[in-house]
Amino acid sequence: MDLWKNYSNEQLLNLKESCGKAYAELKARGLKLDMSRGKPSPDILDMSNGLLGTLSSPISEDGTDARNYGVPTGLAECRRLFSELLGIPEGLIIIGNNASLELMHNFYSRLYLFGTLGNEPWSKLNSVKFLCPSPGYDRHFAVSNAFGTEMIPVTMTEDGPDMDEVEDLVREDDSVKGIWCVPLYSNPQGVVYSDETVRRLAQMKTRAKDFRIFWDNAYGLHHVFGENSIADIFKSAAETGNEDRIYYFFSTSKITFPGGGIGLAAASPANIAEQCKHISVQTIGYDKLNQLRFVRYFKTAENIRRHMSAIGDMLRPKFEIVLNMLESELGGTGLVTWIRPKGGYFIGVDTMEGCAKAVVALAKEAGATLTNAGATFPRGVDPKDTSIRIAPTYPAQDELSSAMRLFCLCVKLVSIDKILSERSA
């Protein structure tokens, strides 16, 4: 295809007319399509229904009655299973309830209330700043926003956050206290952090002694187009004595049931000891029955990996629908760009500058709900108004095809108006 910006006004108006007719036809069908959040589809949830009938006995391997109080860091067999799965020593793992986001919020709030390892609580400081690779995960940014943190957007590249930007920001300013990271199949672009990016994050010099990396490995097992991996950030940090810098998070919410999964945190021995003191005040124990269900159903890390391979097989056709439609309808037009993800739950699309909100609004008018434009930036403000997150996981394939056809038409219609308006300005 030719770049549409090189088309004549007459060519663009003809395209607008044909796209407008196709859009009207889809709108008349009364579509109700939702691609706003990355939810597992019912058939993916059904794959874990065996979890519901696995708990014949509530007694754990060491004799703990999972129905009762106690064991706030998690049952031994559950910590061991995740240790095997993630390659993290079990003594450095805390098992929580279903949401890793809850654990992130807890860790973040404790930094504000109590400080960490002898450093001043953030609430007592004049300024607290946090680095937010953008586009990124809106719920991460919501945590920072809830505490009044100044959020600093950092450019995302195909290797992860722009490390030149990151290093410049942390080197001289001790009010820069941390960074949000989704290192494998980032939300929403599906970026895989390079080994060099992981090394630089772990080993960079920071002015703040209490700088923390919130390492949310949410999609660490969500391979769709072949298996990918990231470097071990704990190992890299230990080489320069920075192991206290890392807070690692993971959950099974998109492996089994979002409402009944398992969230976990991992950190250095000093951090774990500190967090355990806080946990002992906050709770006498998380949901151990759920931990038992998970362990008894999956039994081994290899079984979890096989389960995730099957989920990848189910997601692949949906990702292909989106990517093939983008390529066939918009490839080479210059109207959008995207990074082809190898896994995760999302596909990030960048429109022409100033078009994303209009595309999302036009799609919604015709019955397709997308994530709000700008949601993947701090406080929902995308300065260039280009970023759109597509969540292909929940709709059925025929619904997804209709939604993507509509999306591509919306991109074309909004972009034509943008090009014509710039010419007439």
N, C-alpha and C positions, 0 to 999 in steps of 0.2 A: 504494500500500500504506500501511497504518497503521504507526506506530512500534510495534514489538513490545513495548517496555517498557510500553506502555499496555494490553496485552492482559491479560485476567484469567488467573488461575492455571489455570483449566479450559481456556481456549483454548490456553495454552502447552503444557499436558500433552497435549492432542489433537494439536497440531502435532508435539510430540516423538515421539509414537507413530507418526505417519505418516512422519516423517523417518527414524525408527529403522528402520522396515520397508524403506524405500528404500535406506538405508545397508547393511543386512544383505544385500539382494539384490546390490548392487554388490560387497560384500566377498566374497560367495560365488563371484563370477566369477573370482577369483584374479588380479586385475589386477596388472600390473607396469609402472607408469608412473613416469617420472623427469622431474621439472621442477625439479631441484635446482640446475642450473647452466645458464648461457646459452651453450649449444654450438650451432654451426651444424648443421643437419640434413644427412643424406647428399646430398639433392638440391641443397642449396646448395653443398656441397663439390664436387659434380660439375660445377658451372658453371665451375670454375677448372681442370679437368683439362688444359686446353690448355697450362697452365704447364709440364707435365711434359715436353713435347716441343719446347720452344722454343730449347734451347741447342745450336745447331749449331756455334758457335764461342765459345771462352772469352775472346776478345780484345775489350776495351772500345773505345770510340770514340777514346780517346787512346792506344791501344796497350798499355794495362795488361793483363797476363795474369791474369785473375780466379782462376786456379787457384793462384796463388802468394801469397807474403807481400805486405804493404803496404797502403796507402790506408786507414788505420784510421778515417777519418771517412766513408768511403763513396765509391763511384764517382761521378764528376761527373754522368753522365747520370741516375743515380738521384736524386741530390740535386736536380737541375734539375727532374725530373718531380714530386717532392713539393713543390718550391718553387711550381711552377705550380698544383698541386692545392690547397695550403693557404695560398698567399699569403704565404709567409715567404721572405726572401732565402736563396738556396741556401748562401751562406757561413755562415749561422747554423744550419745543419742538420747533425746527426750521424746517420748511418745505422748501426744496430746489427744484432743478430741478430733472431730472430723475435718476441721479447717486449719490449714497452715496459715491462712490469713489471720486467724485469731492469735496464733503464736507470734506472728510478725507484729501485730498490734501490741501484744503484751511486751515483747522485747523492746519495742520502740518507746512505749509508755514508761517502762522502767528506766530507760536512759534519761527521760525527762524528769522523772520523780526522784530517782536515786543516784543517777550517774553510774559509772562502771569502773571497777578496779581502781578506786580511789580518786577518780576524776569528778569534777564538779557536775551536779545535775544540770541538764540542759535548760531546765526551767529557770535557773538562776542566772543564765547568761543573757547578755544584751542582744545577741544575734545568733540564730542557728540556721544553717543552710544545708540543703540536701541536694545531691546531684540526681537528676532524673533523665536518663537516656530516653530520647523522644524521637519517634513515637514509642510509647511504652504502655504499661499496664495501668489502667485508670484506677484500679482499687489500691495499688501501691501509692499513687499520688494522693488518693483520698485519705490515707493514713497520715501522710505528712501534712496535708492541709488541715486535718482535724486538730493538730497540735500547733497550728500557726507557723509552721516551718516555712522559711523562704525556699521555694523550689527553683532550682536552676536547670533549665533544659540543656541537655548535652546531645550533640548530633549523633545519630546512629549510623554506622557504616555497615558494610557487608561482613565485617569481622567483629562487630560489637561496638561499644561506645567509642567515639573518637578519643583515643588515649592521649593525644597531644592536648586536647581541650581539658580532659580530666586532670592530667598531671599539672597543667598550669594553674588550675583552680585550687587544687589541694596543697600545692607546694608552699604558698605564702599566707594563706588565710586560715587561721585556726577556728573560724566559725563554720567552715565546711566540715560537717560531721559524718557524712556517709554518702552512699550511693545505692540506688535500687538496681538490681541486675536479674534478668531472666536469661541465663547463659546458653541454654540449649533450646532452639526453636523459639526465639523471643516472641512475646506478644506485642504487636500483631504481625511483624514481618517474617517471622520464622528464621531469624538470623542465628547462626551458630558461632559463638565466640571462638576466635582463633586461639591457639596455644599462646601466641605472643600477647594477645589481649589479656588472657588469664594471668600470665606471668607479670605483666606490668601492673595490673590491678593489685595483685598480691604483694608485690615488692616495691611499689612506688613510695617515695618519701612524702609524708603528709605532715603539715604543721600541727594538726590536731592529734594529740596522743590517743584520743578516744574515737578516732575515725572508724566507722563500721561499714562493712560491705554486707548488705542484705541480699544473700545469694539464693534466689528463689528458683530452684531447679524443678519447677512445676511440670515441665514436659519432658523430663529426663528419659522417659521410656516411651514417649509417643512418636515412634518412628513410623513414617508413612511411605517415603521413597528411599528405602535402604537405611541401614543403621548408622548413626553418627554418634560421636562422643566428644567430650570436652576434657581439657587437662584438669588434673586434680589440684584445685586451688589451695587446699590445706597443705599439700606437699610443697607447693611453690611458696606459700607464705612462710612455712617453717624454715625455708632456706635462709631467710633474712630476719627471723625472729618475729614475724608478724602474724603468728597463728591466732592471736587474740582479736585480730581484725575481722575475722570471718564469722558471720551468722548464716548458717545453711538451713534451708527449709525445703520440705518435700511433702506431698500428700498423695493419697490414693483416690481423691475425689473424682477424678476422671478415669480411674482404673476400675473402680467398682461403683459405689453410689455416692454422689455428692453430699447427700444428707446423712450418710452413714459410713463415710470413709475414715481414714486415719491420717492425721497430720503429724509431722515430726519436725524437730529442730535438732541441729548438731552444731557443736562449737568446740573450742579448745577446752582443756581441763579446767583452766581458771574461770572461763566463762560459764561452763556447765555448773561448777560449784556455786558460782554467784547466782545463776538462774534458779538452781534448786532451792536456795534460801528463800527467794521470792515466791517460788511455787508452793513451798511448804506453808506459807501464810495465805496464799490464794485458794488452794484446794487441798483436799486430803486424798485426791486421786481422780484421774480421768476415767473414761469409760473402758474398763478392763474387759468387760464382756465382749465389746466390739473388737478389742485386740485379739481375744481368743478366737472369735469367729474367723477373723482374717487369717490367722496362723493355721488354724485347723482346716480351712478350705484350701488355701494355696500350698501350704506345707514347705515349699522350697522356693528359692529365688528363681530357679529355672522355670518353674510352673508359672510364676508371675510373668516372666519374659515371654513364654508361649502365649499366655493370655493376651499380652499387649501386641504380639505379632498378629493375632487374630483380629484385634481391634483395628490395627493398621490396615489389614486387608479390607475391613468394612469402610474405613474412612477414605481409602485411596480413590475409589471411583468418584466420591464427592469432590475431593480436591481436584481430580482430573476434569470434572465438569466445569468448575470455576476457571481453572487455568487454561483449558482448551478454549473456553468461551472468550476469555480475555484476549487470547492470542488471535483467534479467528476474527473477532469483531473489532478489536482495538489495537492489535499488534501493528506497529509501524505507522500508526496515525499521528503519534506525538501527543495524543490526548491524555494518556496515562502512562505510568511506569509501575513496575512491581518487581519484587524479588521472589523468585520461585522457591517456596519453602520445601524442605525435605521432611518435615514433620511438624508436630505441634497441633494447634487447634485453629489457627487463623491464617488469613492471607491479607497482607497490607497492600493497598492500592493508593498511589499518589496521582491526583488529578492535576490539571493545569492550575496555576495559582489563582485563588479566589473562587474555586468552583465546587469544593467538597460539600459545603453546607447546602448549596442549591441542588446538587445531585441527590443527597440524602432526602431532602424535602420532596423532590419530584418523585422519587421512588416511593416514599411513604404515601403520597397522594394517590398513587396507583395500587397501594396495598402491600408493599414490601417494606418492612421495618428493618433498618440497618442501625448499627451503633451510631450514636450521635457523632457528627463530624466534630473533630477537636477533642473528643473524649480521651484520646491517647496522648494528650499533652497536659502538663500541669494546669490545674484549675479549668480544664476544658477549653483552653485557648490555643489554637493552632495559628501561629502568627501569619502563616502563608495560606491557610485554609485549603490544604491539599490532601490531608490524610483521611483515608476511609478504611475501616476494619471490616472485613468480610468473615463471617462465622459460618462455615459450610456444614457443620457437624450434625445439627439437629434436623433440618428439613429432609423429607424423603427426596430421592433423586429427581423425580419428575417435578416436584415443587422447586427444587434447587435450580433446575434448568430454566423454569419460567422466571424465577427471581433473577437469575443472571442475564437472561435475555432482556428483562426490564432494566436491570442495572446498566447494561451496555447502551441501551437506548437513551437512558437518562444522561449518561456521560456525554453522548454525542450531542444531544439537544442543548445541554448547558454549555458545552464547549463551543458549539457553533455560535451561540449568543455572545459568549465571551470574546471570541475572535472578531465577530462583526462589530461589537461595541468598541473594542480597542481600535479598530480601523476608523470608526467614525468619530473618535474622541479628538 
